[in-house]
Amino acid sequence: MAQRYIFSPDKHVGWERGNKKLLPIHDARSIRALLKFAADFQPDVWIEGGDNLDCGPVSHWLQDKKLSLNNLDLSRDTDEYTKLVLQPLSKLTSLKQKYWMIGNHEMWLTQLAEKHPGIQRVLSIQNLLDVDDWTVVGQGGHVKLGKLYFIHGDTLPNTKSMAEQAVIRYEHSIRFGHFHTFQAATKYSALDAKDVKTGVAVPGLCRRNPSYLAGRPNQWSTGFNWGYIHDDGTFTDYTTIIVNGRFSALGKTYHG
Protein backbone atom coordinates (compact mmCIF):
# COMPACT_ATOMS: atom_id res chain seq x y z
CA MET A 1 0.00 0.00 0.00
CA ALA A 2 1.33 3.45 -0.92
CA GLN A 3 2.41 5.84 1.80
CA ARG A 4 0.42 9.09 1.81
CA TYR A 5 2.04 12.43 2.61
CA ILE A 6 1.37 16.16 2.79
CA PHE A 7 4.12 18.77 2.38
CA SER A 8 3.09 22.26 3.50
CA PRO A 9 5.72 25.04 3.61
CA ASP A 10 5.54 28.76 4.36
CA LYS A 11 2.53 29.29 6.59
CA HIS A 12 4.29 32.30 8.19
CA VAL A 13 1.92 32.28 11.14
CA GLY A 14 2.22 35.73 12.69
CA TRP A 15 1.18 39.35 12.34
CA GLU A 16 2.50 42.55 10.83
CA ARG A 17 1.56 46.18 11.27
CA GLY A 18 -0.28 47.67 8.31
CA ASN A 19 -2.87 50.42 7.95
CA LYS A 20 -2.30 51.29 11.63
CA LYS A 21 -3.46 47.87 12.80
CA LEU A 22 -2.18 44.32 13.10
CA LEU A 23 -2.80 42.11 10.09
CA PRO A 24 -2.24 38.33 9.93
CA ILE A 25 0.52 37.23 7.60
CA HIS A 26 -0.82 33.67 7.52
CA ASP A 27 -3.89 32.69 5.50
CA ALA A 28 -6.11 31.04 8.12
CA ARG A 29 -8.84 30.12 5.62
CA SER A 30 -6.42 28.22 3.41
CA ILE A 31 -4.85 26.47 6.41
CA ARG A 32 -8.28 25.34 7.63
CA ALA A 33 -9.18 24.12 4.13
CA LEU A 34 -5.96 22.08 4.00
CA LEU A 35 -6.73 20.49 7.37
CA LYS A 36 -10.24 19.53 6.22
CA PHE A 37 -8.67 17.85 3.20
CA ALA A 38 -6.16 16.08 5.45
CA ALA A 39 -8.99 14.65 7.55
CA ASP A 40 -10.31 12.94 4.39
CA PHE A 41 -6.94 12.09 2.84
CA GLN A 42 -5.57 10.57 6.07
CA PRO A 43 -1.83 11.05 5.37
CA ASP A 44 0.80 8.82 6.96
CA VAL A 45 3.43 11.58 6.84
CA TRP A 46 3.19 15.33 7.41
CA ILE A 47 6.01 17.74 6.57
CA GLU A 48 5.85 21.29 7.87
CA GLY A 49 8.17 22.72 5.25
CA GLY A 50 9.82 25.65 7.02
CA ASP A 51 8.86 29.29 7.67
CA ASN A 52 6.00 27.77 9.61
CA LEU A 53 6.26 30.76 11.97
CA ASP A 54 6.93 34.21 10.57
CA CYS A 55 9.01 35.25 13.61
CA GLY A 56 8.48 38.93 12.79
CA PRO A 57 8.88 40.04 16.44
CA VAL A 58 12.55 38.92 16.34
CA SER A 59 13.27 39.85 12.73
CA HIS A 60 16.59 41.55 12.09
CA TRP A 61 14.80 43.50 9.36
CA LEU A 62 12.61 45.18 11.99
CA GLN A 63 15.10 45.60 14.83
CA ASP A 64 15.34 49.38 14.34
CA LYS A 65 11.71 49.92 13.25
CA LYS A 66 9.84 50.72 16.45
CA LEU A 67 6.50 51.47 14.78
CA SER A 68 6.55 48.26 12.74
CA LEU A 69 7.36 46.24 15.87
CA ASN A 70 4.65 47.87 17.97
CA ASN A 71 2.45 45.17 19.59
CA LEU A 72 4.09 42.29 17.72
CA ASP A 73 4.38 39.37 20.15
CA LEU A 74 6.12 36.05 19.54
CA SER A 75 3.97 34.31 22.13
CA ARG A 76 0.84 35.40 20.25
CA ASP A 77 2.30 33.84 17.11
CA THR A 78 3.19 30.54 18.78
CA ASP A 79 -0.22 30.37 20.49
CA GLU A 80 -1.96 30.89 17.16
CA TYR A 81 0.23 28.30 15.43
CA THR A 82 -0.54 25.80 18.18
CA LYS A 83 -4.27 26.40 17.92
CA LEU A 84 -4.44 26.63 14.13
CA VAL A 85 -1.98 23.87 13.15
CA LEU A 86 -0.49 21.71 15.90
CA GLN A 87 -3.67 20.92 17.82
CA PRO A 88 -5.68 19.85 14.74
CA LEU A 89 -2.74 17.73 13.54
CA SER A 90 -2.46 16.05 16.95
CA LYS A 91 -5.97 14.68 16.34
CA LEU A 92 -5.06 13.25 12.93
CA THR A 93 -4.60 9.63 13.99
CA SER A 94 -3.33 8.44 10.60
CA LEU A 95 -0.01 10.25 11.04
CA LYS A 96 2.95 7.97 11.69
CA GLN A 97 5.74 10.46 10.91
CA LYS A 98 5.79 14.24 11.42
CA TYR A 99 8.64 16.49 10.32
CA TRP A 100 9.07 20.14 11.35
CA MET A 101 11.54 21.92 9.07
CA ILE A 102 13.35 25.05 10.19
CA GLY A 103 13.29 27.74 7.51
CA ASN A 104 15.15 31.01 7.21
CA HIS A 105 12.49 32.83 9.26
CA GLU A 106 12.89 30.46 12.21
CA MET A 107 16.64 31.08 11.93
CA TRP A 108 15.96 34.64 13.11
CA LEU A 109 15.49 33.04 16.53
CA THR A 110 19.01 31.63 16.30
CA GLN A 111 20.39 34.97 15.14
CA LEU A 112 18.91 36.65 18.21
CA ALA A 113 20.35 33.92 20.45
CA GLU A 114 23.77 34.58 18.94
CA LYS A 115 23.55 38.11 20.32
CA HIS A 116 22.17 36.92 23.67
CA PRO A 117 23.47 33.36 24.30
CA GLY A 118 21.73 33.19 27.66
CA ILE A 119 18.32 32.88 25.98
CA GLN A 120 19.26 30.24 23.41
CA ARG A 121 17.21 27.49 25.05
CA VAL A 122 14.24 29.82 25.57
CA LEU A 123 14.22 30.64 21.85
CA SER A 124 14.46 27.04 20.60
CA ILE A 125 11.54 25.65 18.61
CA GLN A 126 11.34 22.77 21.10
CA ASN A 127 10.75 25.27 23.91
CA LEU A 128 8.38 27.57 22.04
CA LEU A 129 6.16 24.80 20.65
CA ASP A 130 5.02 21.34 21.70
CA VAL A 131 6.86 19.39 19.00
CA ASP A 132 8.11 16.51 21.15
CA ASP A 133 6.57 13.97 18.77
CA TRP A 134 7.92 15.73 15.67
CA THR A 135 11.30 15.25 14.02
CA VAL A 136 12.81 18.73 13.84
CA VAL A 137 14.89 19.18 10.67
CA GLY A 138 17.60 21.85 10.85
CA GLN A 139 17.99 24.64 8.34
CA GLY A 140 19.39 23.33 5.07
CA GLY A 141 18.30 19.77 5.92
CA HIS A 142 15.99 17.51 3.97
CA VAL A 143 13.36 14.82 4.32
CA LYS A 144 13.46 11.78 2.03
CA LEU A 145 10.39 9.69 1.23
CA GLY A 146 11.17 6.94 -1.24
CA LYS A 147 12.82 8.60 -4.22
CA LEU A 148 11.40 12.03 -3.43
CA TYR A 149 13.22 14.72 -1.43
CA PHE A 150 11.84 17.74 0.40
CA ILE A 151 13.71 20.89 1.45
CA HIS A 152 12.65 24.34 2.61
CA GLY A 153 14.28 25.99 -0.40
CA ASP A 154 16.36 28.80 1.09
CA THR A 155 19.50 27.04 -0.16
CA LEU A 156 18.43 27.83 -3.74
CA PRO A 157 19.00 31.06 -5.71
CA ASN A 158 16.05 33.38 -6.22
CA THR A 159 15.88 33.21 -10.00
CA LYS A 160 13.16 32.75 -12.61
CA SER A 161 14.27 29.11 -12.91
CA MET A 162 14.37 28.02 -9.26
CA ALA A 163 12.68 24.67 -10.00
CA GLU A 164 15.29 23.89 -12.65
CA GLN A 165 18.06 24.98 -10.28
CA ALA A 166 16.67 22.71 -7.56
CA VAL A 167 16.67 19.55 -9.65
CA ILE A 168 20.09 20.35 -11.14
CA ARG A 169 21.75 21.14 -7.81
CA TYR A 170 20.23 18.29 -5.81
CA GLU A 171 20.31 15.70 -8.63
CA HIS A 172 17.08 14.14 -7.33
CA SER A 173 13.36 14.70 -7.67
CA ILE A 174 12.70 17.43 -5.14
CA ARG A 175 9.89 19.54 -3.71
CA PHE A 176 10.53 22.83 -1.92
CA GLY A 177 8.90 26.02 -0.65
CA HIS A 178 10.47 29.37 0.32
CA PHE A 179 9.52 31.20 -2.87
CA HIS A 180 5.74 31.21 -2.27
CA THR A 181 5.03 30.24 -5.86
CA PHE A 182 4.38 27.27 -8.12
CA GLN A 183 6.93 26.20 -10.69
CA ALA A 184 7.99 22.86 -12.17
CA ALA A 185 10.98 21.64 -14.16
CA THR A 186 12.23 18.34 -15.54
CA LYS A 187 15.82 17.12 -15.82
CA TYR A 188 16.62 14.18 -18.07
CA SER A 189 19.63 12.31 -19.38
CA ALA A 190 20.50 12.07 -23.06
CA LEU A 191 22.06 8.65 -22.32
CA ASP A 192 19.41 7.07 -20.11
CA ALA A 193 15.71 7.30 -20.98
CA LYS A 194 14.79 6.23 -17.45
CA ASP A 195 16.83 8.95 -15.75
CA VAL A 196 14.15 11.61 -15.35
CA LYS A 197 13.91 13.86 -12.29
CA THR A 198 11.50 16.67 -11.43
CA GLY A 199 11.75 19.81 -9.32
CA VAL A 200 8.64 21.57 -8.02
CA ALA A 201 8.35 24.86 -6.15
CA VAL A 202 5.38 24.54 -3.79
CA PRO A 203 3.29 27.60 -2.80
CA GLY A 204 2.78 28.62 0.82
CA LEU A 205 -0.23 29.29 3.03
CA CYS A 206 0.39 32.97 3.75
CA ARG A 207 -1.23 36.14 2.46
CA ARG A 208 -0.25 36.91 -1.11
CA ASN A 209 0.27 40.63 -0.55
CA PRO A 210 1.78 41.49 2.84
CA SER A 211 2.29 45.13 3.70
CA TYR A 212 6.03 45.14 3.05
CA LEU A 213 5.40 44.44 -0.64
CA ALA A 214 3.47 47.73 -0.78
CA GLY A 215 1.00 46.37 -3.33
CA ARG A 216 3.66 45.53 -5.90
CA PRO A 217 2.80 42.74 -8.37
CA ASN A 218 4.36 39.41 -7.38
CA GLN A 219 4.42 35.77 -8.39
CA TRP A 220 3.12 34.46 -5.07
CA SER A 221 0.40 31.83 -4.96
CA THR A 222 -1.28 29.73 -2.26
CA GLY A 223 -1.23 25.95 -2.03
CA PHE A 224 0.46 22.75 -0.87
CA ASN A 225 1.88 19.46 -2.13
CA TRP A 226 0.53 15.97 -1.46
CA GLY A 227 0.78 12.50 -2.86
CA TYR A 228 1.72 8.85 -2.60
CA ILE A 229 5.04 7.08 -2.16
CA HIS A 230 4.85 3.60 -3.67
CA ASP A 231 6.54 0.49 -2.30
CA ASP A 232 9.37 0.69 -4.86
CA GLY A 233 10.12 4.31 -3.93
CA THR A 234 8.45 5.86 -6.98
CA PHE A 235 5.80 8.44 -6.31
CA THR A 236 2.68 10.17 -7.57
CA ASP A 237 2.23 13.72 -6.34
CA TYR A 238 0.11 16.80 -6.88
CA THR A 239 0.54 20.49 -6.12
CA THR A 240 -2.84 22.01 -5.34
CA ILE A 241 -3.48 25.73 -5.78
CA ILE A 242 -5.87 27.39 -3.33
CA VAL A 243 -7.89 30.44 -4.37
CA ASN A 244 -9.85 32.46 -1.80
CA GLY A 245 -9.53 29.68 0.75
CA ARG A 246 -11.05 27.06 -1.57
CA PHE A 247 -9.82 24.16 -3.71
CA SER A 248 -11.05 20.84 -5.06
CA ALA A 249 -9.32 17.48 -4.67
CA LEU A 250 -10.35 13.84 -4.43
CA GLY A 251 -13.69 14.74 -5.99
CA LYS A 252 -14.61 17.20 -3.24
CA THR A 253 -14.40 20.96 -2.70
CA TYR A 254 -12.81 22.23 0.52
CA HIS A 255 -13.46 25.64 2.07
CA GLY A 256 -11.57 27.29 4.91
N, C-alpha and C positions, 0 to 999 in steps of 0.2 A: 504494500500500500504506500502511495506517495506521501511524503512529509509536506505538510502545509505550512506556509510562513507568511508573515506580513513584515514589510520593511517600511518604517515611517520616520523620515528625518525632518528636522527643521520645524518643530512646532513653535519654538521661540516663546514659550509661555512667559508672559511678563507684560509690563505696561510701559508706556512712554508718555511724555507730556506733549500735547498738541492742542491747539485752539483753547489754551488756558485751562485744560482739564486732562485727566489721565485717560488714555486710550489703550485698549488691549492690543498687543502686538500679535498674539495668537488668534487663530480663527476658531472660536469655540464651536460654532455650528458644524464646521467641517470635521473637527475632532470627534464630536458626538456622532456624526454620520458614519465615520470610520468605525467607531466602536459598535454601532448597531450592525454594520456589515460583519465585523469580527464575531459577534455573537452567533450569526448564521454560518459563517465560514468555518469557525472552530479551528483556528490555526494551532499547530504544534509548537511553532517557534515565533517569537515576537522580537523584532530588532528596533529599538529606539535609536535612530540613526545619527544622533549628535545634534547640537544646538537645540536640545530638548527644552532647556531653559534659555531665556534671552540673556539673563545676568546683567541687564542694563544698570542696576544700582551699583555694580562694581566695575563698570566699563571704563577702560582707560581713555576712551574717546570722550567721556563725559566728566572726567575727574575735575576739570576746571570750569564746568558749566553748571553753576549753582541753580539757575532757573530750571534747566532741563532735568536736574536731579531732584528737584523739589517733590517730596512725597513719594518718590520711588522707594520701594521696600523689598528687599530680597526675601524676607519671610512671607510677604504676601504672595510673591511669585511661587515659592515652593509649596505654600498651602494650596494655591490654585492648581498647580501641577499635580499634587497629590489627589485632590478631589476630582479633577477633570480626567486624569490619565491613570495614575497608579491604582487608585481604589477600584475603578471599573475593571482594570486588567487583573487585579487580584481575584476577581470573581469569575474570570474566564478559565474554567477548569480544564479545558483542553490543552492549555499551555504546559509544555514539558521543558522548554528552554526559553530563557528571557535574557536578552543582551541589551545593555545600556551603554551606548557609545558616547564618549566625550568629544565634543566638537570644539571649534575655536572659541565659541562664546563661553563654554564652561571653563576654558583655559584662562579666562579673565580672573577666575577665582584663584588659580595658581599664581598668576601674575601679581595679584594683591598679596598673597601669602609670601611671595618672594620679598616684598617690601616690609612685611610684618610677620616674620617666621613664627612668632608665638601664637598666631591664629590659624596655622596651617591645618590642623586637625578640625577646627571649627568650620573651616571653609570647604572641607572635603565633601564630595557628593554623598559618600556613605553616611556622613553626619547630617547633612541637610535634608536627605530624603531616605525613606525606608526602602532601600534596595538590597536588603540582605539576601533575598532569593534571586537576585539578578547577577549576571556576570558583567562586571564593569570593564569596558574595553577602553584602554588609554588612547589619547589623541594620536592619530596616525596609524592606529591598529586596524584590524579587519576581522570580519566574521566569515567563515567558510561553511557553506551548506552544499554538499555534493561538489559539483564543478562550478558553482556560482559563488562569487566573492562580493562582500559588502564593505564599503568604507564610508566615512563621513564625506570626504571629498575636498577638504581644505589642503590636501597635499597636491592638488592639481592646479594648473595655471588657469586663470580666468580669461579664457579666449572664446571665440565663436565656435571652436571645435573641441569643447571640453570632453564630450563623449568619446571622440576619436582619440584624444590624448590619454584618456583613462585606459582604454583597451590596449593602446600601444605601450604605455608605460608599465602597466601591470601584467600584460601578456596573458590575461585570463578574462573570461566573461565576468563583468563587474557591474554592480549597481551602486550609485552614490547620490548624495544630496548636496548640500552646501550652496548650490547656485540657484535654488528656488525655481527651477525651470525643468521642462521636459526636453530631452534631446536623446537621440539614439545613433549609434554608429556600429559598423561591422568591420572586422579585420579578418582577412583570409590569407591563405598561403597559395602562391602560384604553383607550388610543388605538391601540395597535399589537399585534395578536395574536401577532406573531412576536418581540416584544421580551420574551423570558423569560430570566431569569438565575437561577443557583442558587448558594447558599453552603453549604459543607459543612465542619464541624469534624471533623478526622481524629484518631482516637486515637493514642496513643504506644506505645512498646515498653518501658515501664518498669513497675516493680512498682506495683500498684494501691493499696498501703497502706504507704507508707514510714513510718518511725518518727515523723517530725515531725507526722504527722496523728493520732498517738496513738489509732488504731483508730476514729476518727470516720467515720461514713458519708460517702461521697463519690460523685460522678458519674463517676469515672474508668473508662475502659475501655481495652482493648488492641487495636491493629489498625493498618492502613495503607490507603493509597489507591493504586489502579492503574487503568490503562485505555489507551485508544487515541485518538490525535489523527488525525482524517481529513484528507485532502488539502485540503478546503475550510475547514479550521480548526475545524469542529465536532468533538465528542468524545463518547465513550462511556466512562464511568468507574464504578468500584465502590469502595466502602469496606468492607473485610473486617474482621470482628471476630474476634479470636483469644481462645479460652478454654482455659486450662490448657496453653498452648503448642501448640494444635492448631486447624486450620481446614481447610475444604474450598473448593477453587476449581478451575476448569477440569476438573471431573470427577474430582478426586483429593484425597485428604486428606493434609495435611502436618503432621508432628510435629517439634518442636524437640528 
